[in-house]
Amino acid sequence: MGQIWIAGTGFDVDARVVRWDEGPRFDAHQPRCLNSSQPCSGGVLPFSPKFTSSRSIRVATRPALRSLGERPSLSAAQAIIRQFVIHHDGCPTAASCFNVLHNERGLSCHFLLDNDGTIYQTVDLAFMAFHAAGFNSNSVGVELCNRGDAKRYPDFYRQRGQKRDVTTCRIHGYTYLAFDYTREQYDALKALARGLVRALPNLPAEYPQDSPGYQAWGVLSGVQRYAGLLGHYHTTTRKWDPGPFDFKKFCQTIRGRMSFPIAPQGDKADVPEDSEALRDACEQLYRKNEIEGNAGFYPLGPTGETRLWHGGVHLPAPTGTTVHAPFAGRVMVARMGGSSSAGSTNFVLLRHDMSIGPSPIRFYSLYFHLADERGGDKGAPRWMSSPEWKRGGAPGALALLDEPLEAGDLIGHVGIAGPVDLRAPQIHFEVFAADDVLGSIKGNPFQVIDGTSGGRFVTDDAILSAIDTAPRDGKVSRRELADFFHSSADRNLARYYATLNVSEWTANPSWVDALAMAPDFAGLSRQDLEQRVAEEIAPTLWWTEEVARHAHLPRDGIVYHYNPIAFVQFINQKLQEAKFLPDVSPGSQKHEDAKEQPAGVLGDIDDESGETFLDASELEDQNLRQDLTLSELADGFPE
C-alpha cells in the first residue's frame, strides 16, 4: 500500500509509490539537475542544444489557481483536475526517463511507472507538470516505461535480457508494431487510476470515444472539454503514445460493471451485455413499477393519485433487498435515520460523469426510501465508512459527501414507504440532470416537455389527455392512474418523456400555497394542508441551497427528469452499439501491415525540444519558487 500526494495530503493506493523525497529522489520540484548520468551545463539549466527556452523550473502553479497564491489548497486542486494523460517514455527504465525529462529537457511528469510496476511520484498533483502541451493546466500525467516502436527496435528488450510481448495498434489511421506493457505495469496503473478517481472528484473513469462505446484511436473531438483518461495521441496528431493501450478495456476494469438498482429477476442486478436480454430485463422493471406497484409512477402521481410531478418510479422488492449503483459515480448527499408518516425518508444521491461517444454528460440518480443503515452492520455500504459520513451522518441529518462508487457497488437496502393503505417495501429510483444531457446524442428517443409553468403540478395536455379520462375534470384519481399504467398502450410513450419541472424535493415554491391552489386538494382547509405538508412532505425534503452548491445542482430545483428505467436502458444500448463496429483493438491488425513510426510523429523520447510537452502560454505570468522541501509543501497546504 502506498500513497499519492495532492497539496501535501496523502491518498492511499494499492501499489508501491515512491515519493519525490524518497528512494532515488526523482524530485521534479527542484530547478537543478539531479541524479544525472552526465554533467549538466551550469548545473541548473537544461543542456539540450535543441531546447530554446532559458527557464529552469520543471513544474508550475496551475493557471486557474495562480490567483490563490503559489500553494493552492487541496480543494482547489481537486476542483480543476479532470484529465489523466497516459504516455510511454521510450526509455529502458524510470531512472533514464527522469534523467531525460528533468536534466536534459527541463520537463516533468507527475508519475513515472517502471518496468516492475514501481510508481515514482515526482510532482505534487497540486502543481502543473510539463507532459502534454496545451493540456497541462487541468491534467495529471504518467510515463509508462516502454521503448514503444518494436518495428524499429525489435531486439531492444532481448539485448537486455528482458522480454516484452509485441502487438499491433492503429493510431491516426497508421498501424504500428509496438511493445506491450508488463503485467506489473498494468496492475500498478490500475491501482493508480483507481486512487486518482477516488481522490479527484472531477476525474471520472471514462475513456475517449469516437461514437458510443467505441474507443477513439486518434485526436478526440472536443478533447479540451473531455474529462477522463486519455493518451497523448488523443491531443495531437504528432504523438502516438501510449500505443497499444486499450483504454476501453482498462476503464471497464476500474469503474465496475453496469447494473440495475435492484435485480429485475432473481438476485442478479448486472446489466446484460446482449441488447435483447437488456430489453427483457427492463420490461421486468417496468412491470414491477407499473403492474405490481400501486403508487409512485412517472412522471406524476407520487402516492398513486393527483397531478403532482413525480420525478422517479417506485420499485417494490422484499425488505432488505440490495440496491446498487447503475453507473460509476460519487455519493454527494445522504441521509439515514429519517422517517415521516409516509415511511422512510432515507436516501442517497449520486452524481455521474460519463462520455457517450464524444458527448460528455453529467446527471444524478436518487435512491429514496432506503432502509436505515446506521449501526455499523457488516452489510452496510462501503461509502458509510468514509470520514465525512462518520462526522456528518447524524440520525435524520443531511450529510454532504464526495465519496466515489463503482458501477454495481452497494448503495443500501430497500426500506418501507407509502401511504398507510399502500405501505410496502419499495424504493424510489430517479434520474435527473441540470441540462437536457441526451439531446445531442443520436437516436435519443426522449421527448422534452417543459412543465415549468405548472409549478408543482402537471398541466401539459400531452401527459394528461390519456390519463384524466373518467371523468375528464382536471384532476387525476388513483383509479385513473392505475388504469393508465396497468393497461394503456400510451404508458409506453410516457416512459420517454423528459420533463423539465421543479423537483419535488425542494421547499420552494411553497408546498402549502401550491396545494391550496390545486383542484386536486379542493375542500381541505389551509390548516389541514399545513398539517399534511408538515407530516408527509417536509420530512422528505433535502434540496437546500447548501446542498445545491455542494452537488452543483440548480438552486431553483428546476431540472430535466427521465424515466430512470428508460434512461438506464438507453445508455446501455448506446454503449452496446460498439459491438457492431469494426474491431480496432490492439492486436486486431496483422504484424506484417505495421510500419515504422512515420516522419513528423514523435514518441516521447524523440521530442528533444519539448514542444509536445509544454506550450509557452501555460507559463505566462508565472513566477514560482520551485525549490520546496516536503515539509515546506505540507506547511503550505493547511488542508
RALINBEL-V213096 format. One record per residue. N is the residue number from 1. SS is DSSP state (H for helix, E for strand, - for the rest). BURIAL is + if it has 9 or more other C-alpha atoms within 8 Angstrom, else -. Layout:
# RALINBEL-V213096
((N/SS/BURIAL) (N/SS/BURIAL))
This chain:
# RALINBEL-V213096
((1/-/-) (2/E/+) (3/E/+) (4/E/+) (5/E/+) (6/E/+) (7/-/+) (8/-/+) (9/E/+) (10/E/-) (11/E/+) (12/E/+) (13/E/+) (14/-/+) (15/-/+) (16/-/+) (17/E/+) (18/E/+) (19/-/+) (20/-/+) (21/-/+) (22/-/-) (23/-/-) (24/-/-) (25/-/-) (26/-/+) (27/-/+) (28/-/+) (29/-/+) (30/-/+) (31/-/+) (32/-/+) (33/-/+) (34/-/+) (35/-/-) (36/-/+) (37/-/-) (38/-/-) (39/-/-) (40/-/+) (41/H/-) (42/H/-) (43/H/-) (44/-/+) (45/-/+) (46/-/+) (47/-/+) (48/-/+) (49/-/-) (50/-/-) (51/-/+) (52/-/-) (53/-/-) (54/-/-) (55/-/-) (56/-/+) (57/-/+) (58/-/+) (59/E/+) (60/E/+) (61/E/+) (62/-/+) (63/H/-) (64/H/-) (65/H/+) (66/H/+) (67/H/-) (68/H/-) (69/-/-) (70/-/-) (71/-/+) (72/-/+) (73/-/+) (74/H/+) (75/H/-) (76/H/+) (77/H/+) (78/H/+) (79/H/+) (80/H/+) (81/-/+) (82/-/+) (83/E/+) (84/E/+) (85/E/+) (86/E/+) (87/E/+) (88/E/+) (89/-/+) (90/-/+) (91/-/+) (92/-/+) (93/-/+) (94/H/+) (95/H/-) (96/H/+) (97/H/+) (98/H/+) (99/H/+) (100/H/+) (101/H/+) (102/H/+) (103/H/+) (104/H/+) (105/-/+) (106/-/+) (107/-/+) (108/-/+) (109/-/+) (110/-/+) (111/E/+) (112/E/+) (113/E/+) (114/-/+) (115/-/+) (116/-/-) (117/-/+) (118/-/+) (119/E/+) (120/E/+) (121/E/+) (122/-/+) (123/-/+) (124/-/+) (125/-/+) (126/-/+) (127/E/+) (128/E/+) (129/E/+) (130/-/+) (131/-/+) (132/-/+) (133/-/+) (134/-/-) (135/-/+) (136/-/+) (137/-/+) (138/-/+) (139/E/+) (140/E/+) (141/E/+) (142/E/+) (143/E/+) (144/E/+) (145/-/+) (146/-/+) (147/-/+) (148/-/+) (149/E/+) (150/-/+) (151/-/+) (152/-/-) (153/-/-) (154/-/-) (155/-/-) (156/-/+) (157/-/+) (158/H/-) (159/H/-) (160/H/-) (161/-/-) (162/-/-) (163/-/-) (164/-/+) (165/-/-) (166/E/+) (167/E/+) (168/E/+) (169/E/+) (170/E/+) (171/E/+) (172/-/+) (173/-/-) (174/E/-) (175/E/+) (176/E/+) (177/E/+) (178/E/+) (179/E/+) (180/-/+) (181/-/+) (182/-/+) (183/H/-) (184/H/+) (185/H/+) (186/H/+) (187/H/+) (188/H/+) (189/H/+) (190/H/+) (191/H/+) (192/H/+) (193/H/+) (194/H/+) (195/H/+) (196/H/+) (197/H/+) (198/H/+) (199/H/-) (200/-/+) (201/-/+) (202/-/+) (203/-/+) (204/-/+) (205/-/+) (206/-/+) (207/-/+) (208/-/+) (209/E/+) (210/E/+) (211/E/+) (212/-/+) (213/-/+) (214/E/+) (215/E/+) (216/-/+) (217/-/+) (218/-/+) (219/-/+) (220/-/+) (221/-/-) (222/-/-) (223/H/+) (224/H/-) (225/H/-) (226/-/+) (227/-/+) (228/E/+) (229/E/+) (230/E/+) (231/E/+) (232/H/+) (233/H/+) (234/H/+) (235/-/+) (236/-/-) (237/-/+) (238/-/+) (239/E/+) (240/-/+) (241/-/+) (242/-/+) (243/-/+) (244/-/+) (245/-/-) (246/-/-) (247/H/+) (248/H/+) (249/H/-) (250/H/+) (251/H/+) (252/H/+) (253/H/-) (254/H/+) (255/-/+) (256/E/+) (257/-/+) (258/-/+) (259/E/+) (260/-/+) (261/-/+) (262/-/+) (263/-/+) (264/-/+) (265/-/-) (266/-/-) (267/-/-) (268/-/-) (269/-/+) (270/E/+) (271/-/+) (272/-/-) (273/-/-) (274/-/-) (275/H/+) (276/H/-) (277/H/+) (278/H/+) (279/H/+) (280/H/-) (281/H/+) (282/H/+) (283/H/-) (284/H/+) (285/H/+) (286/H/+) (287/H/+) (288/H/+) (289/H/+) (290/H/+) (291/H/+) (292/H/-) (293/-/+) (294/-/+) (295/-/+) (296/-/+) (297/-/+) (298/-/+) (299/E/+) (300/E/+) (301/-/+) (302/-/+) (303/-/+) (304/-/+) (305/-/+) (306/-/+) (307/-/+) (308/E/+) (309/E/+) (310/E/+) (311/-/+) (312/E/+) (313/E/+) (314/E/+) (315/E/+) (316/E/+) (317/-/+) (318/-/-) (319/-/+) (320/-/-) (321/-/+) (322/E/+) (323/E/+) (324/E/+) (325/-/+) (326/-/+) (327/-/+) (328/-/+) (329/E/+) (330/E/+) (331/E/+) (332/E/+) (333/E/+) (334/E/+) (335/E/+) (336/-/+) (337/-/+) (338/-/+) (339/E/+) (340/E/+) (341/-/-) (342/-/+) (343/E/+) (344/E/+) (345/-/+) (346/E/+) (347/E/+) (348/E/+) (349/E/+) (350/E/+) (351/E/+) (352/E/+) (353/E/+) (354/E/+) (355/E/+) (356/E/+) (357/-/+) (358/-/+) (359/E/-) (360/E/+) (361/E/+) (362/E/+) (363/E/+) (364/E/+) (365/E/+) (366/E/+) (367/E/+) (368/E/+) (369/E/+) (370/E/+) (371/-/+) (372/-/+) (373/-/+) (374/-/-) (375/-/-) (376/-/-) (377/-/-) (378/-/-) (379/-/-) (380/-/+) (381/-/+) (382/H/-) (383/H/+) (384/H/-) (385/H/-) (386/-/+) (387/H/-) (388/H/+) (389/H/+) (390/H/+) (391/H/-) (392/H/+) (393/-/+) (394/-/+) (395/-/-) (396/-/+) (397/-/+) (398/-/+) (399/E/+) (400/E/+) (401/E/+) (402/E/+) (403/E/+) (404/E/+) (405/E/+) (406/-/+) (407/E/+) (408/-/+) (409/-/+) (410/E/+) (411/E/+) (412/E/+) (413/E/+) (414/E/+) (415/E/+) (416/E/+) (417/E/+) (418/-/+) (419/-/+) (420/H/-) (421/H/-) (422/H/-) (423/-/+) (424/E/-) (425/E/+) (426/E/+) (427/E/+) (428/E/+) (429/E/+) (430/E/+) (431/E/+) (432/E/+) (433/E/+) (434/-/+) (435/-/-) (436/-/-) (437/-/+) (438/-/-) (439/-/-) (440/-/-) (441/-/-) (442/-/-) (443/-/-) (444/-/+) (445/-/-) (446/-/-) (447/E/-) (448/E/-) (449/E/+) (450/E/-) (451/-/+) (452/H/+) (453/H/-) (454/H/-) (455/-/+) (456/-/+) (457/E/-) (458/-/+) (459/-/+) (460/-/-) (461/H/-) (462/H/-) (463/H/+) (464/H/+) (465/-/-) (466/-/+) (467/-/+) (468/-/+) (469/-/+) (470/-/-) (471/-/-) (472/-/-) (473/-/-) (474/-/-) (475/-/+) (476/-/+) (477/-/+) (478/H/+) (479/H/-) (480/H/+) (481/H/+) (482/H/+) (483/H/+) (484/H/+) (485/H/+) (486/H/-) (487/H/-) (488/-/-) (489/-/-) (490/-/-) (491/H/+) (492/H/-) (493/H/-) (494/H/+) (495/-/+) (496/-/+) (497/E/+) (498/E/+) (499/E/+) (500/E/+) (501/E/+) (502/E/+) (503/-/+) (504/-/+) (505/-/-) (506/-/+) (507/-/+) (508/-/-) (509/-/-) (510/-/-) (511/H/+) (512/H/+) (513/H/-) (514/H/+) (515/H/+) (516/H/+) (517/-/-) (518/-/-) (519/H/-) (520/H/+) (521/H/+) (522/-/-) (523/-/-) (524/-/-) (525/-/-) (526/H/-) (527/H/-) (528/H/-) (529/H/+) (530/H/+) (531/H/-) (532/H/+) (533/H/+) (534/H/+) (535/H/+) (536/H/+) (537/H/+) (538/H/+) (539/H/+) (540/H/+) (541/-/+) (542/-/-) (543/-/+) (544/-/+) (545/H/-) (546/H/-) (547/H/+) (548/H/+) (549/H/+) (550/H/+) (551/H/+) (552/-/-) (553/-/+) (554/-/+) (555/-/+) (556/-/-) (557/-/+) (558/E/+) (559/E/+) (560/E/+) (561/E/+) (562/E/+) (563/-/+) (564/H/+) (565/H/+) (566/H/+) (567/H/+) (568/H/+) (569/H/+) (570/H/+) (571/H/+) (572/H/+) (573/H/+) (574/H/+) (575/H/+) (576/H/+) (577/H/+) (578/H/+) (579/H/-) (580/H/-) (581/-/-) (582/-/-) (583/-/-) (584/-/-) (585/-/-) (586/-/+) (587/-/-) (588/-/+) (589/-/+) (590/-/-) (591/H/-) (592/H/-) (593/H/-) (594/-/+) (595/-/+) (596/-/+) (597/-/+) (598/-/-) (599/-/-) (600/-/-) (601/-/+) (602/E/+) (603/-/+) (604/H/+) (605/H/+) (606/H/-) (607/-/+) (608/-/+) (609/-/+) (610/-/+) (611/-/-) (612/-/+) (613/-/+) (614/-/+) (615/-/+) (616/H/-) (617/H/-) (618/H/+) (619/H/+) (620/-/-) (621/-/-) (622/-/-) (623/-/-) (624/-/-) (625/-/-) (626/-/+) (627/-/-) (628/-/+) (629/-/-) (630/H/-) (631/H/-) (632/H/-) (633/H/+) (634/H/+) (635/H/-) (636/H/-) (637/-/+) (638/-/-) (639/-/-))
